[in-house]
Amino acid sequence: MGRKRKGLAINGWINLDKPAGMTSAACVNAVRRATGAAKLGHAGTLDPSATGILPIALGEATKTMPYVTDSSKRYAFTVHWGARTTTDDADGEVVETSDSRPDLAAITAALPAFVGAIEQVPPAFSAIKIDGERAYTKARAGEKFELASRIIDIYAFEVLDTIDADSTRFTVTSGKGAYMRALARDLAIAVGTCGHLSDLRRMSVGPFSEEASISLEKLEQLGHNASASPVLLPVETALDGIPALALSEREAEKLRNGQAVPILRPQDRERIASAGDDGIVLALDATTPVALVRVDGIQIRPVRVLNL
């Protein structure tokens, strides 16, 4: 029998505006101390120096984290031209310099090549595993290695502001797995210079936006009251784009017990037909989420039961 977690059974999401200078894991620990929640996790790591949206899942919401991690993200960042660093951001040591500075016309002309499904080599200082070891651990030890390129999706890449000859600010909307540090590095090469990302802010992650976020300072002031305030968002916030299916009490109970439920009503079949290739649907008992289920012919089977 597993050991019972210490803390309160709190279910939902905290839309945290992460401060600079903290790791994502440290933010989770801070939310744990503030709320007293027993079970937490974050959806989408941010570098310590970065700020912005870090969705924190509490309790049963942790079962819906993949739907946030896999969603689109929007960033604002500054590229500092003329200096490449070991980490591709301002935290690293400068290893290359250039006197060349791109003008706005050159930058604008280069951007279309970075939109769409593109190849990207992640930064050496990243959490990607190589033979079971994190790349950043190898990089810190001075080991030489190469990371394989991967295909990422960049939906939009635009100039936001020209700060001065040395710095330009951008906005990017991307899919999962895209490194803004690598994007800054590669764009600098494309415009005939070198560069690094000097600051980064994440403005949204899926349904979580900065307009509806809360700072860690304010959350700490709320303390355990946060779980009873509008700050705690419903578990289903992460499932905004997933079709919902209303069940009877008897059907809901069968799902909670891990049993499949036949779907015989024509209107229900039409609704679940919109589930897409993965066939995932959110089953509801009235307005209470019961389970994430998979469509299997004329029945649905529980994938993740939500104990709410």
Long-range contacts (C-beta under 8 A, 24 or more apart in sequence): 5-38, 5-39, 6-38, 7-32, 7-36, 7-37, 7-38, 7-39, 8-35, 8-36, 8-37, 8-38, 8-224, 8-227, 9-38, 9-59, 10-35, 10-36, 10-37, 10-38, 10-58, 10-59, 10-227, 10-232, 11-58, 11-59, 11-60, 11-61, 11-235, 11-308, 12-58, 12-59, 12-61, 12-227, 12-232, 12-233, 12-234, 12-235, 12-237, 13-55, 13-56, 13-57, 13-58, 13-61, 13-208, 13-232, 13-233, 13-234, 13-235, 13-237, 13-238, 14-55, 14-56, 14-58, 14-214, 14-219, 14-226, 14-231, 14-232, 14-233, 15-53, 15-55, 15-56, 15-208, 15-209, 15-212, 15-213, 15-214, 15-233, 16-53, 16-54, 16-55, 16-56, 16-213, 16-214, 16-215, 16-216, 16-219, 17-51, 17-52, 17-53, 17-54, 17-210, 17-213, 17-214, 17-215, 17-216, 18-46, 18-50, 18-51, 18-52, 18-53, 18-54, 18-202, 18-216, 19-51, 19-215, 19-216, 19-217, 20-48, 20-49, 20-50, 20-51, 21-48, 21-49, 22-48, 22-216, 23-48, 24-54, 27-54, 27-56, 27-216, 28-56, 30-216, 30-219, 30-220, 31-56, 31-58, 31-216, 31-219, 33-220, 34-216, 34-219, 34-220, 34-222, 34-223, 34-224, 34-226, 35-219, 35-223, 35-224, 35-226, 35-227, 36-224, 36-227, 37-227, 41-65, 43-68, 43-69, 43-205, 43-238, 44-68, 44-69, 44-73, 44-202, 44-205, 45-127, 46-200, 46-202, 47-89, 47-91, 47-181, 47-200, 48-91, 49-89, 49-90, 49-91, 49-199, 49-200, 50-199, 50-200, 50-201, 50-202, 51-200, 51-201, 51-202, 52-200, 52-201, 52-202, 52-203, 52-210, 53-202, 53-203, 53-204, 53-205, 53-208, 53-209, 53-210, 53-213, 54-202, 54-205, 55-205, 55-206, 55-208, 55-238, 57-238, 58-227, 58-232, 59-235, 60-235, 60-306, 60-307, 60-308, 61-235, 61-238, 63-292, 63-304, 63-306, 64-235, 64-236, 64-238, 64-239, 64-292, 64-304, 65-238, 67-206, 67-238, 67-239, 67-242, 68-205, 68-206, 68-207, 68-208, 68-238, 69-176, 70-176, 71-176, 71-205, 71-206, 71-207, 72-155, 72-173, 72-174, 72-175, 72-206, 73-173, 73-174, 73-175, 73-176, 73-178, 73-202, 73-204, 73-205, 73-206, 74-171, 74-172, 74-173, 74-174, 74-202, 74-203, 74-204, 75-171, 75-172, 75-173, 75-174, 75-180, 75-200, 75-201, 75-202, 75-203, 76-160, 76-169, 76-170, 76-171, 76-200, 76-201, 76-203, 77-169, 77-170, 77-172, 77-180, 77-184, 77-197, 77-198, 77-199, 77-200, 77-201, 78-163, 78-167, 78-168, 78-169, 78-170, 78-197, 78-198, 78-199, 79-167, 79-168, 79-169, 79-170, 79-184, 79-187, 79-188, 79-195, 79-196, 79-197, 79-198, 80-166, 80-167, 80-195, 80-196, 80-197, 80-198, 81-165, 81-166, 81-167, 81-168, 81-188, 81-193, 81-194, 81-195, 82-166, 82-193, 82-194, 82-195, 83-194, 83-195, 83-196, 84-185, 84-188, 84-194, 84-195, 84-196, 85-196, 86-124, 86-125, 86-139, 87-123, 87-124, 87-125, 87-181, 87-196, 88-123, 88-125, 88-179, 88-181, 88-182, 88-184, 88-185, 88-196, 88-197, 89-181, 89-184, 89-196, 89-197, 89-198, 89-200, 90-196, 90-197, 90-198, 90-199, 92-125, 92-196, 96-194, 97-194, 98-193, 98-194, 100-192, 100-193, 101-165, 101-166, 101-193, 102-168, 102-191, 102-192, 102-193, 104-159, 104-162, 104-168, 106-191, 106-192, 107-159, 107-168, 107-187, 107-191, 108-159, 110-187, 110-190, 110-191, 111-157, 111-158, 111-159, 111-187, 113-190, 114-154, 114-157, 114-183, 114-186, 114-187, 114-190, 115-154, 115-155, 115-156, 115-157, 116-153, 116-154, 117-151, 117-152, 117-153, 118-151, 118-152, 118-153, 118-154, 119-149, 119-150, 119-151, 119-152, 120-149, 120-150, 120-151, 120-152, 120-178, 120-179, 120-182, 120-183, 120-186, 121-147, 121-148, 121-149, 121-150, 121-182, 122-147, 122-150, 122-179, 122-182, 123-179, 123-181, 123-182, 123-185, 126-179, 150-177, 152-176, 152-177, 152-178, 153-178, 154-178, 154-183, 157-183, 167-198, 171-203, 206-238, 206-240, 207-237, 207-238, 207-240, 208-237, 235-289, 235-306, 235-308, 236-282, 236-289, 239-282, 239-289, 239-292, 242-275, 242-280, 242-281, 242-282, 242-292, 243-271, 243-272, 243-274, 243-275, 243-281, 243-282, 244-271, 244-281, 244-282, 244-283, 244-284, 245-271, 245-272, 245-281, 245-282, 245-283, 245-284, 245-293, 245-300, 246-284, 246-286, 247-283, 247-284, 247-285, 247-290, 249-285, 251-283, 252-283, 252-284, 252-285, 252-290, 255-283, 255-290, 255-291, 255-293, 255-300, 255-302, 255-305, 256-290, 256-291, 256-302, 256-305, 256-307, 258-302, 258-305, 259-302, 260-296, 260-299, 260-300, 260-301, 260-302, 261-293, 261-299, 261-300, 262-298, 262-299, 263-295, 263-298, 263-299, 263-300, 264-298, 269-298, 272-300
